[in-house]
């Protein structure tokens, strides 16, 4: 697991939440308790992300999570989109021509137009070349979402 980078308040709240769901003062929680803990901390994930998380952390085959693994999960999710962020991404995708069920695509020309209309200093062609995997000039939802979350390095 990744290094835990939580401030004292986050560490205390996460530990308290873990202990709330840890039955009989055991040192582990199961996957459903994990989901409840994450929801309590405002770190809810969609089904697909949650099950990928389970695959990643349940390498011991017990289907349980220790406190240290839980803290690492909370730390890793610290910078992850919240459901509100996902909603905003989907709204943007739809506004640019994609479908509400995350099918369809956004034409790169539409993105260029938006960037130009709003006078944004964004190298849209550079970003698109990074995420348009098939070089079609059309971004599917996953590509579009990655483009929107790209951080300046």
N, C-alpha and C positions, 0 to 999 in steps of 0.2 A: 504494500500500500504506500501511497505517497506520504511525504512528510506532513505532519499536522501543523497547520498554520492558522490557529484560532487565537483571538484575544482572550483575556481572562473571563470576560462576561460571556462570550460565546462558549468557551470551554465549560464554565459552570452551568450554563443553561442546557447545553448538550448532554453533559454528564447527568444532570438532574432528570432530564427527559428519558435518557437511557434507563436509569434506575427505576423510573416510574413504570416502565414496561417490562423490566427484568423480573420475572416471576420468582417468588421464594428466594429473593436475594441471590439468584444465580448470576453468573458472570457473563451470560449470553442472552440474546434475544433471537427469536425466529424471524423469518422473512416478513410475516404479516405484522409482527410487532415493529420491525424495522420501518415498514411503510407508515405505521401510525406515528412513530417517532419523527420521521421526516416531515409528515404532515403537520405535526405539532410545532415543528421548528420553521414551518413555512417553506420547506424544501420539497414540496410535492413534485412528482415527476409523472409523465404520461406512462402508460403501460409498457410501451416498447423500451423506454429509457430505464424504467424500473427493472425489467427483466434482464436487460443488459448489465445493469448494476449487480443484480443477483449472480449472474454468470461470472462476473469479474471477482466478486468477493467470496463466493462460496467454494473456494478451491480446496478447502479441507473436507468437503463432502458431507458435512454435518447439517447444512442448511441453517446454521446459526451464525451470529455475528458477535464478536467480543467488543468490549468497550473501546479498546484501542482501534479496532477496525471501524467501529461506528464513528469515532472522532475523525478518522482519516476520510471517511465517506462525507461527513459534514463539511470538512475542510475542502475536499475536492468539489463539492457542490456549491461552494461559496460563490464562485464566479459563473455558475451555470444559469441559463435563462430560467426565469420563473414562468408559471403559466401565463401571467399577464404579458411577459415579453413574447412568448410564443403566440399569443393572440395578436399582438401588435405586428409581429412578423407575418402572420397569416393575413391580416388586414392589408398590409402593404403589398403582399404577393397578389392578393385579389385585386387591389386597386390598380396594379400594373398589368393585369391581364390574366393572372392565374385563376384557378377555380377554388372555391371555399373548401373542397375536400382534398386540397393539396395536389390535385392533378393539374394538367395543363402546363403552361410555361409563361415566362416573362420574356418578351423580346428585348434584346439588348438596346435596340433603337429607342424603346420606351424609356429605359433607364438613362440613356444619354440625354433624352429630352427633359426628363425630370431634373437631372443634374444641371443642365443648362438653364432651364426655366427658373430654378431657385438660386442660380449663381453659386453653386457649391464648388469648392476647390477639391474635387475628387477625381483621381485618375481611374475613371470608370472602365476604360479599356484594359488597363493593367489588372484591375480587380477581376473583371470578367474573364480575362485570359487565365487567371489563376483558378477560377472555379467552374468555368464552362468546360467540363471534362471531355465532351465530344466535339468541342469547337463548332457548335451549331448556330451560335448567336442567339440561343434560347436557353434560359435557365429554368430548370425544374425546381420544385420547392426546396429540396435539400440544398441545392447549389445556391439558390437565392438566400436562404437563411444563413448559410456560411458567409456569403458576401456581406450581408448586413452586420454580422457579428465580427468581421475582420478587425483586428486591433492594429493600430499603427505601431510598428516596431522601431 
